[in-house]
Amino acid sequence: MKKAKRLTSRATEFHGVSWGSDILSGNTGATDNNNYGPYQDHDFFYAGWKAMADTINEANGAERGGVINNSWGTNIRTKEVYKYSAEKGGWVWDHYVTPDEDTSKYTTGDVPDNPADGEIYMQTGHLAANTVQESEYEYFYFKKVYGEKFAAGKANSDKSFVDAAWEAVKGTKVVQIFTTGNRNMGNPFYRPLYPYFNPEAEKNWIAVAGLRKVSGFDPANPKYELCDGWNEAGLGKYWTVAAPGSGIYSTIVGKNPSVTESDDPANPAFGEPGYANKSGTSMSAPHVAGAMGVLMSRYQDMNAIQVRDVMFTTANHYNPDGSPMEGWNNVDGTKPADGQVSDRMGWGVPDLMARASSLASSITTWPTPVLTFGPTISPMSLSTSAWKKKRHGWPTMIRI
């Protein structure tokens, strides 16, 4: 666990949204290429999350709690099979590959240009999460795999690494923030959707969908929309908000061992920090963690669970000109009224400017720790000059 640089009167860097909050980072020991399905060790993840929760409670007090941000994926990657239908004139999804399935005769690689009727094509895919049935399949698949591991004596319990996220904060005021996912699904993946199957966890959970500028963005009349290529609120709508996730100027780490020295922040030396534009719900979630830090600083008599509710019920879904953001309407086309939730955007976008006048009186005190757990440096680490340069054009409700 590593403590990030804290803003002082002489500092040249800060973490963008919640000035002065202490940020500590943990590492999953992997990258975003890892398959975060039902294959991760429960005890390893529990130890990481529990250490963060304990650190938060020690710093803030158990009655206040705080926030753990998680910017890494858990979608299950698998092999899926499509069958070409001459009648329908295209490829039709057929099934997921089973462990004992003979795939030697399946076409792989580039999609065939002139497939024969009934030809089978196999590619790497992701478990779908568009319907109740599909999301339940993912849930029970986790149960099955971890149950079999436990029965075979390969695990200490039948609990999954996602259960560990809940066990680490259960009975505390610590809130877990999770990304919905970047796979164009109607529901979040299992980790952000956990309270759907475990309702007791809902009060300690936040799921975050992605927001972006509309095509042809006009700074004179800015408009924003939900990133429809990423997972939406769906069954997790009652604990979901949306935040900027497209083209976010973020910290990166040099990955090329041959680069030993560099003055280019977009191509830093191996192991050194730099800055570049990144996209995904992993970019969105830290904005919400920062918003929680700001609101906890403002409402210092509230715990993190109460502040979470304030953030939800004061969220906004309007552009600066008063028009609703694209993506606020439900999947069926109906428009949720103010105060209701959308099955695509959840509560909307955290609206900190609604509290701007109140914030002004307490802007010098920022005691709230915000912790981040993931494979990379937190996207909230931004240089002052870079943040000022890049922040223009985002909604005022999140531009702090």
C-alpha positions in Angstrom: 0.0 0.0 0.0 1.5 3.3 -1.1 0.5 6.8 0.1 0.2 9.3 -2.6 1.7 12.8 -2.6 -0.4 15.3 -0.5 -1.0 18.8 -1.6 0.9 21.5 0.3 1.5 25.2 -0.4 4.6 24.3 -2.3 3.3 21.2 -4.1 3.2 21.2 -7.9 0.8 18.2 -8.2 -2.5 17.2 -6.8 -5.1 14.5 -7.5 -7.6 16.6 -9.4 -10.9 16.3 -7.7 -10.8 16.1 -3.9 -7.9 18.3 -2.9 -6.0 17.3 0.2 -7.7 14.0 0.7 -5.2 11.2 1.4 -5.1 8.6 -1.4 -3.6 5.2 -0.8 -3.3 2.7 -3.5 -3.3 -1.1 -3.6 -2.5 -3.4 -6.5 -4.3 -6.5 -7.6 -1.0 -8.0 -8.9 -2.3 -8.1 -12.4 -3.3 -5.9 -15.4 -6.5 -5.2 -17.2 -5.7 -8.2 -19.4 -6.3 -10.5 -16.5 -9.4 -12.6 -16.6 -11.2 -11.4 -13.5 -13.8 -14.1 -13.5 -14.3 -16.8 -10.8 -10.6 -17.6 -10.8 -9.2 -15.1 -8.3 -8.1 -16.0 -4.7 -10.7 -14.9 -2.1 -8.1 -14.6 0.7 -5.7 -12.4 -1.3 -8.5 -9.9 -2.3 -10.0 -10.0 1.2 -6.6 -9.1 2.7 -6.2 -6.1 0.3 -9.7 -4.7 0.8 -9.7 -5.3 4.6 -6.4 -3.5 4.9 -7.9 -0.5 3.1 -11.1 -0.5 5.1 -9.1 -0.7 8.3 -6.9 2.2 7.2 -9.9 4.3 6.4 -11.5 3.6 9.7 -8.3 4.3 11.6 -7.9 7.7 9.9 -11.6 8.8 9.8 -13.0 6.9 12.7 -15.3 3.9 12.3 -18.4 6.1 12.6 -17.4 8.1 9.5 -15.9 5.5 7.2 -14.8 6.5 3.7 -14.4 5.3 0.2 -12.5 2.5 -1.7 -12.4 3.0 -5.5 -11.9 0.0 -7.7 -10.8 0.7 -11.3 -10.3 -2.7 -12.9 -12.5 -5.2 -14.6 -14.1 -8.5 -13.6 -15.9 -9.5 -16.8 -15.4 -13.2 -17.6 -13.6 -13.8 -20.8 -14.4 -17.0 -22.6 -14.6 -18.6 -26.0 -17.9 -18.2 -27.8 -19.2 -19.9 -30.9 -21.2 -18.4 -33.8 -22.9 -20.3 -36.6 -23.5 -18.8 -40.1 -27.1 -18.8 -41.3 -27.7 -18.3 -45.0 -31.3 -17.8 -44.3 -30.6 -14.9 -42.0 -27.6 -13.7 -44.0 -25.2 -13.4 -41.1 -23.6 -15.0 -38.1 -25.8 -16.1 -35.2 -24.5 -16.6 -31.7 -24.7 -20.3 -30.7 -23.1 -21.1 -27.4 -20.1 -20.6 -25.0 -17.4 -23.2 -25.3 -17.3 -25.8 -22.5 -14.0 -27.0 -21.0 -14.2 -30.4 -22.6 -15.5 -29.3 -26.0 -13.6 -30.3 -29.2 -12.9 -27.0 -31.0 -10.4 -28.3 -33.5 -12.8 -28.0 -36.5 -14.0 -24.5 -35.6 -12.9 -21.5 -37.8 -10.8 -19.0 -35.8 -8.8 -15.8 -36.6 -10.3 -13.4 -39.1 -14.0 -13.7 -39.7 -14.5 -15.6 -43.1 -15.6 -13.4 -46.0 -17.7 -16.1 -47.7 -18.8 -18.5 -45.0 -20.8 -21.6 -45.9 -24.2 -22.2 -44.4 -23.8 -23.8 -40.9 -20.1 -22.9 -40.7 -18.9 -22.5 -37.1 -16.7 -19.6 -36.0 -15.1 -19.3 -32.6 -13.7 -16.1 -31.0 -12.8 -14.7 -27.6 -15.8 -13.1 -26.0 -17.4 -12.1 -22.7 -20.3 -13.6 -20.8 -23.3 -11.5 -21.7 -25.1 -9.4 -19.1 -28.1 -8.0 -20.9 -31.0 -9.8 -19.2 -31.9 -11.1 -15.8 -31.1 -14.6 -17.0 -27.7 -13.7 -18.3 -26.7 -11.8 -15.1 -28.0 -14.7 -13.0 -25.9 -17.1 -15.1 -22.8 -15.1 -14.2 -23.7 -15.2 -10.5 -24.4 -18.9 -10.4 -21.3 -19.6 -12.5 -19.2 -17.9 -9.7 -21.0 -20.0 -7.1 -20.3 -23.2 -9.1 -16.6 -22.6 -9.7 -15.8 -21.5 -6.1 -18.0 -24.3 -4.7 -16.1 -26.9 -6.7 -12.8 -25.4 -5.6 -13.8 -25.7 -1.9 -15.2 -29.2 -2.3 -11.9 -30.3 -3.9 -9.9 -28.8 -1.0 -8.3 -26.1 -3.2 -9.8 -23.2 -1.3 -10.5 -22.3 2.3 -14.2 -21.5 1.6 -16.7 -21.4 -1.2 -16.7 -17.6 -1.1 -15.6 -15.7 -4.2 -13.2 -12.8 -4.5 -16.3 -10.6 -5.0 -17.7 -11.8 -1.7 -14.4 -10.6 -0.2 -15.2 -7.1 -1.3 -18.4 -7.2 0.8 -16.8 -9.1 3.7 -14.1 -6.4 4.0 -16.7 -3.6 4.5 -19.6 -5.4 6.1 -20.8 -3.7 9.3 -18.7 -0.6 8.5 -19.4 2.8 7.0 -16.9 2.2 4.2 -18.3 2.4 0.6 -17.0 0.3 -2.3 -17.0 1.9 -5.8 -17.0 -0.4 -8.8 -17.1 0.2 -12.6 -20.0 -1.1 -14.5 -17.8 -2.4 -17.3 -16.9 -1.5 -20.9 -18.6 -4.2 -22.9 -21.9 -2.6 -24.1 -24.1 -4.6 -21.8 -27.5 -3.6 -20.4 -26.4 -4.6 -16.9 -23.2 -4.1 -14.9 -21.0 -7.2 -14.5 -21.2 -9.2 -11.3 -18.9 -7.1 -9.1 -20.9 -3.8 -9.4 -24.1 -5.8 -9.5 -23.3 -7.7 -6.3 -26.1 -6.0 -4.2 -28.7 -7.4 -6.7 -27.9 -10.8 -5.3 -26.9 -9.6 -1.8 -29.3 -6.8 -0.9 -27.6 -6.2 2.5 -24.5 -4.9 0.6 -26.4 -2.2 -1.3 -25.8 0.6 1.2 -22.0 0.1 0.9 -22.0 0.0 -2.9 -21.7 2.4 -5.8 -21.6 1.4 -9.5 -20.3 3.9 -12.0 -21.3 4.1 -15.7 -19.5 6.3 -18.3 -20.2 9.8 -19.7 -18.8 11.5 -22.8 -19.1 14.6 -24.9 -21.6 14.3 -27.8 -20.3 14.0 -31.3 -19.6 17.5 -32.7 -19.2 18.9 -29.2 -19.6 22.7 -29.1 -17.9 24.4 -26.1 -20.4 27.3 -26.6 -23.3 24.9 -26.1 -21.9 21.8 -24.4 -23.9 18.6 -24.3 -23.1 15.2 -22.9 -24.3 11.6 -23.3 -24.0 8.2 -21.7 -21.3 6.0 -23.3 -23.6 3.5 -25.0 -20.7 1.2 -25.8 -20.2 0.5 -22.1 -22.3 -1.3 -19.5 -25.3 0.6 -18.3 -27.1 0.8 -15.0 -29.7 -1.9 -15.7 -30.5 -4.1 -12.7 -28.1 -2.0 -10.6 -29.8 1.3 -11.3 -30.6 2.1 -7.7 -26.9 2.3 -6.8 -25.5 3.7 -10.1 -24.3 7.1 -11.2 -22.5 8.2 -14.3 -19.2 10.2 -14.6 -16.8 11.3 -17.3 -14.9 8.4 -18.8 -13.9 9.2 -22.4 -10.6 10.9 -23.2 -9.7 11.5 -19.5 -6.2 12.9 -19.0 -4.8 10.5 -16.5 -1.7 9.1 -14.9 0.1 6.2 -16.7 3.2 4.1 -16.0 6.0 3.5 -18.4 5.8 -0.1 -19.7 8.6 -0.2 -22.2 11.9 -1.5 -20.5 13.9 -0.1 -23.4 12.9 3.5 -22.5 15.3 4.4 -19.7 14.9 8.2 -19.9 12.2 10.3 -21.2 10.8 13.9 -21.1 7.6 12.9 -22.9 4.8 12.4 -20.3 2.9 10.3 -22.8 5.8 7.9 -23.1 7.5 7.9 -19.7 10.6 5.9 -18.8 10.0 2.3 -17.7 8.3 2.3 -14.3 8.0 6.1 -14.2 4.7 8.0 -14.1 3.4 10.0 -17.0 0.1 11.4 -18.4 -2.1 10.4 -21.3 -5.7 10.4 -22.4 -7.5 7.2 -21.4 -11.1 6.0 -21.7 -13.3 3.5 -19.9 -15.4 3.2 -16.8 -12.1 2.9 -14.9 -11.7 6.6 -15.7 -15.2 7.4 -14.5 -15.1 5.7 -11.1 -12.3 8.0 -9.6 -14.4 11.0 -10.4 -17.1 9.6 -8.2 -14.6 8.8 -5.5 -13.4 12.4 -5.6 -17.0 13.6 -5.5 -17.5 11.5 -2.3 -14.4 13.1 -0.8 -15.6 16.6 -1.5 -19.1 15.9 -0.1 -17.6 14.2 3.0 -15.5 17.3 3.6 -18.6 19.4 3.3 -20.9 17.2 5.4 -18.5 16.3 8.2 -21.2 15.1 10.5 -22.3 12.5 8.0 -20.8 9.1 7.4 -19.9 7.8 4.0 -23.1 5.8 3.6 -25.2 8.9 4.3 -23.0 11.0 1.9 -23.5 8.4 -0.8 -27.3 8.9 -0.4 -26.8 12.7 -0.7 -24.8 12.2 -3.8 -27.4 10.0 -5.3 -30.4 12.2 -4.5 -28.8 15.4 -5.7 -27.4 13.9 -9.0 -28.2 15.7 -12.2 -29.0 14.6 -15.7 -29.3 18.0 -17.5 -26.9 19.8 -19.9 -26.0 23.4 -19.1 -28.8 24.6 -21.5 -31.4 22.6 -19.5 -31.9 19.8 -22.0 -31.6 16.2 -20.7 -28.4 14.3 -21.4 -28.7 11.6 -24.1 -29.0 8.3 -22.3 -31.2 9.5 -19.5 -34.3 7.9 -21.0 -35.0 4.3 -20.1 -34.3 1.5 -22.5 -38.0 1.3 -23.4 -38.0 5.0 -24.3 -39.8 6.3 -21.2 -38.3 9.4 -19.5 -37.8 9.1 -15.7 -39.0 12.1 -13.8 -36.7 14.2 -11.7 -36.0 12.2 -8.5 -36.5 8.9 -10.3 -33.7 6.7 -11.6 -32.9 5.7 -15.2 -32.2 2.0 -16.1 -29.3 3.3 -18.3 -27.8 6.2 -16.2 -29.0 5.4 -12.7 -29.3 8.5 -10.6 -27.5 10.7 -13.2 -24.2 12.6 -12.7 -23.0 13.8 -9.3 -23.8 17.5 -9.0 -21.3 19.2 -6.7 -22.0 22.7 -8.0 -25.5 22.4 -6.4 -23.6 22.7 -3.2 -21.0 25.3 -4.3 -22.1 28.1 -2.1 -21.9 25.8 1.0 -18.6 24.3 -0.1 -16.9 27.7 -0.2 -17.0 28.0 3.6 -15.2 24.7 4.1 -12.9 24.4 1.1 -9.8 24.5 3.2 -10.5 21.2 5.1 -10.2 17.9 3.4 -9.8 15.1 5.9 -11.3 12.2 4.0 -9.1 9.3 2.8 -10.0 8.0 -0.6 -8.4 4.7 -1.4 -8.0 3.0 -4.7 -7.4 -0.6 -5.5 -6.4 -1.7 -9.0 -3.6 -2.6 -11.4 -2.5 0.9 -12.2 -2.0 4.3 -10.6 -5.2 6.2 -9.8 -6.5 8.4 -12.6 -7.0 11.1 -10.0 -3.3 11.9 -10.0 -3.0 15.0 -12.2 -0.5 17.8 -12.3 -2.1 21.2 -11.6 -1.2 22.7 -15.0 -2.3 19.6 -16.9 -5.6 19.4 -15.1 -6.4 23.0 -15.7 -5.5 22.5 -19.4 -7.6 19.4 -19.9 -10.6 20.0 -17.7 -12.4 22.6 -19.8 -15.5 21.4 -21.6 -16.7 18.9 -18.9 -20.0 19.7 -17.1 -19.7 22.2 -14.3 -21.3 19.6 -11.9 -18.1 17.6 -12.0 -15.6 20.2 -12.8 -14.3 21.1 -9.4 
